[in-house]
Amino acid sequence: MKELARYSGVIVMIIGVLILALPFFSGTTNNTNLLIGLLLVIEGFLGHLYVNNMKKGTIVGNIVWAIILLVVPYFLFTAMKNLAYSKDEFALYN
């Protein structure tokens, strides 16, 4: 489960790519599909950076990450980060 949590951002990116690719192959591409796919790819990339950043972070840093990750995904990626790494692993890097 820890490995799956570490790659949660990549999984979100793959879902975004599928949302971009499936309408293309079926010939029904519209702007909504493109925007949702792009948003998921960017969120997955930023989420992967956040989850695999081993620094604990300050309150200001966490607020900046929440703004960047659009608040709701921030809480999901924070849960994945806590699931992926133990307190001892965090203490090793901080």
Secondary structure per residue as TSV (DSSP state, phi and psi in degrees):
chain	resnum	aa	ss	phi	psi
A	1	M	-	360.0	-33.0
A	2	K	H	-62.6	-39.8
A	3	E	H	-65.9	-39.4
A	4	L	H	-64.7	-38.8
A	5	A	H	-67.3	-36.6
A	6	R	H	-65.7	-29.9
A	7	Y	T	-103.8	22.1
A	8	S	H	-63.6	-35.2
A	9	G	H	-65.5	-39.2
A	10	V	H	-67.1	-37.2
A	11	I	H	-63.8	-41.1
A	12	V	H	-64.4	-38.9
A	13	M	H	-63.0	-41.6
A	14	I	H	-64.7	-38.9
A	15	I	H	-63.0	-40.7
A	16	G	H	-62.4	-41.0
A	17	V	H	-65.3	-39.1
A	18	L	H	-63.9	-39.2
A	19	I	H	-65.4	-30.9
A	20	L	H	-76.9	-37.6
A	21	A	H	-83.1	-41.3
A	22	L	H	-61.8	-45.6
A	23	P	H	-64.9	-31.0
A	24	F	H	-63.1	-45.5
A	25	F	H	-72.7	-25.7
A	26	S	H	-88.7	-8.9
A	27	G	T	81.7	19.2
A	28	T	-	-117.5	40.3
A	29	T	-	-71.6	132.8
A	30	N	-	-139.7	174.7
A	31	N	H	-65.8	-31.3
A	32	T	H	-63.6	-46.4
A	33	N	H	-60.4	-41.4
A	34	L	H	-66.0	-42.4
A	35	L	H	-68.0	-42.6
A	36	I	H	-65.3	-43.4
A	37	G	H	-62.5	-43.9
A	38	L	H	-63.5	-43.7
A	39	L	H	-60.8	-42.7
A	40	L	H	-68.1	-37.0
A	41	V	H	-65.5	-44.3
A	42	I	H	-67.2	-43.8
A	43	E	H	-62.0	-39.5
A	44	G	H	-64.1	-41.5
A	45	F	H	-63.4	-50.5
A	46	L	H	-65.9	-37.0
A	47	G	H	-64.6	-38.8
A	48	H	H	-63.6	-40.9
A	49	L	H	-62.5	-42.2
A	50	Y	H	-67.6	-46.1
A	51	V	H	-65.0	-37.9
A	52	N	T	-92.0	4.4
A	53	N	-	-80.6	117.6
A	54	M	-	-85.1	-5.8
A	55	K	-	-77.1	142.3
A	56	K	-	-66.9	-43.3
A	57	G	-	93.6	154.2
A	58	T	-	-98.8	176.4
A	59	I	H	-64.0	-42.0
A	60	V	H	-64.4	-42.8
A	61	G	H	-61.7	-40.2
A	62	N	H	-68.1	-35.2
A	63	I	H	-66.7	-40.9
A	64	V	H	-62.9	-44.0
A	65	W	H	-62.9	-38.5
A	66	A	H	-63.4	-39.2
A	67	I	H	-68.3	-43.1
A	68	I	H	-64.9	-41.3
A	69	L	T	-89.0	9.2
A	70	L	T	64.6	42.5
A	71	V	S	58.8	-64.7
A	72	V	H	-64.5	-49.5
A	73	P	H	-61.9	-26.3
A	74	Y	H	-58.7	-46.0
A	75	F	H	-67.6	-34.8
A	76	L	H	-66.6	-45.3
A	77	F	H	-70.3	-30.8
A	78	T	H	-65.2	-40.6
A	79	A	H	-64.2	-40.2
A	80	M	H	-66.2	-37.3
A	81	K	H	-65.2	-42.9
A	82	N	H	-68.1	-30.9
A	83	L	H	-74.7	-34.2
A	84	A	H	-76.2	-33.7
A	85	Y	S	-125.1	140.4
A	86	S	-	-83.7	170.3
A	87	K	H	-62.5	-35.0
A	88	D	H	-65.3	-39.1
A	89	E	H	-66.4	-38.8
A	90	F	H	-64.2	-42.2
A	91	A	H	-65.2	-29.6
A	92	L	H	-64.8	-34.3
A	93	Y	H	-97.9	-10.9
A	94	N	-	-109.0	360.0
